Amino acid sequence: MALMITDECINCDVCEPECPNQAISAGEEIYVIDPGKCTECVGHFDEPQCQKVCPVDCIPLDPGHNESQEELQQKYLQLTAQKVA
């Protein structure tokens, strides 16, 4: 699954620079996560870095984007191949 940011977000800015895939950006009211770029940090870290640093615990799994570990790994490989190209 990709992750999502809920409306409990306080716009503290700590999650955005922690994302290795640059999937987090400022939305109209709160930060948002691009599910096309979110791999839950698979391929980079053992746990999602945004969840690790979030002071209000507002970054749950996004039930609208159900992905297996293998699918997340494939997405990671595709994203990193695009950066190299």
C-alpha positions as CSV (number, residue, x, y, z in Angstrom):
1,M,0.0,0.0,0.0
2,A,1.0,3.6,-0.5
3,L,0.7,5.9,2.5
4,M,-1.5,8.9,2.9
5,I,-1.5,12.0,5.1
6,T,-4.7,12.6,7.1
7,D,-6.3,15.9,8.0
8,E,-4.6,15.7,11.4
9,C,-1.5,17.0,9.6
10,I,-0.1,20.1,11.3
11,N,2.1,21.1,8.3
12,C,5.3,20.8,10.4
13,D,7.4,20.2,7.3
14,V,9.4,17.2,8.8
15,C,8.1,14.5,6.5
16,E,8.8,16.0,3.0
17,P,12.6,16.0,3.2
18,E,12.6,12.5,4.6
19,C,10.9,10.9,1.6
20,P,13.6,9.2,-0.6
21,N,11.2,9.1,-3.6
22,Q,10.0,12.7,-3.4
23,A,6.4,11.5,-3.0
24,I,5.5,14.1,-0.4
25,S,4.6,17.7,-1.4
26,A,2.6,20.6,0.0
27,G,-1.1,20.3,-0.9
28,E,-3.7,23.1,-0.7
29,E,-4.2,22.6,3.1
30,I,-2.0,19.8,4.2
31,Y,0.9,17.8,2.8
32,V,0.0,15.0,0.4
33,I,1.6,11.8,-0.8
34,D,1.7,10.8,-4.5
35,P,0.8,7.1,-4.5
36,G,2.6,6.7,-7.8
37,K,5.9,7.5,-6.1
38,C,5.3,6.1,-2.6
39,T,7.0,2.7,-1.9
40,E,6.7,2.9,1.9
41,C,10.5,3.3,1.6
42,V,10.8,-0.2,0.3
43,G,14.2,-0.4,-1.4
44,H,15.6,2.5,0.8
45,F,14.8,1.8,4.4
46,D,13.3,-0.8,6.7
47,E,10.4,1.4,7.6
48,P,8.6,4.4,6.2
49,Q,10.7,7.5,7.1
50,C,7.7,9.9,7.1
51,Q,5.9,7.8,9.6
52,K,9.0,7.6,11.8
53,V,9.4,11.4,12.0
54,C,5.7,12.5,12.1
55,P,5.0,14.1,15.5
56,V,1.2,13.6,15.2
57,D,1.1,10.1,13.8
58,C,-1.1,11.1,10.8
59,I,0.4,8.9,8.0
60,P,-1.5,5.6,7.8
61,L,-1.6,3.1,5.0
62,D,-3.9,4.3,2.2
63,P,-6.6,1.7,1.7
64,G,-7.2,3.0,-1.8
65,H,-3.8,1.9,-2.9
66,N,-3.3,-1.7,-1.9
67,E,0.1,-3.0,-3.0
68,S,2.1,-6.1,-2.0
69,Q,5.8,-5.9,-0.9
70,E,6.7,-7.3,-4.4
71,E,4.7,-4.5,-6.1
72,L,6.3,-1.9,-3.9
73,Q,9.7,-3.3,-4.8
74,Q,8.9,-3.2,-8.5
75,K,7.8,0.5,-8.1
76,Y,11.0,1.2,-6.3
77,L,13.0,-0.3,-9.2
78,Q,11.0,1.7,-11.8
79,L,11.5,4.9,-9.9
80,T,15.2,4.4,-9.4
81,A,15.7,3.4,-13.1
82,Q,14.0,6.7,-14.1
83,K,16.4,8.7,-12.0
84,V,19.4,7.0,-13.6
85,A,18.1,7.5,-17.2
